[in-house]
Amino acid sequence: MSVTGTVFASRVSDPVTVDRDDRYALFNRDGDTTNVGAELLATWRAGRYAATGTYAYVRAREPGDAGPQDVALTPRHGAGLVGMWEDEDIGRVGLEVYYTGTQRLEVNPYRQESRPYVIVGLLAEKRFGRVRVFVNAENITDVRQTRWDPIVRPTQGVDGRWAVDAWAPLDGRVLNAGVRVAF
């Protein structure tokens, strides 16, 4: 088993920002934008089995009209777990689960904060001599931002956009399959 931890911090003084609320303007924001956090990565292996887990905590803050606020589209919590069984002569099977926490949203007429969500994926691969056949399913729970809110805004934004920012997957389930041949 291996475990790795990382801590980080940054500060940007007078950062450039975009105002998209009432007008479209670039300007230097008074004050500092800060980013502090930690990430933990753990991997466990035993024979044909392996698991990797990750967790990240990010506190990214910027000056706002009413005081410090979270930086938009930056989830404070994120986690993942990937498990795999593998035999070089037979094939492999894997499962992945990822969690994304809430995020502050900007200029979104439907909500001020995103919903947290979980994405699940599966992988299966079978070996036939020099040929490997695989099936990969991503986001099998079909998480999509459009399950909560429309993407199209009811009115055009001051910056000309008709769509809100993406804060969750837009494409839903993804299934692919293929054949790999070793030469």
Disulfide bonds with the S-S distance in Angstrom:
none
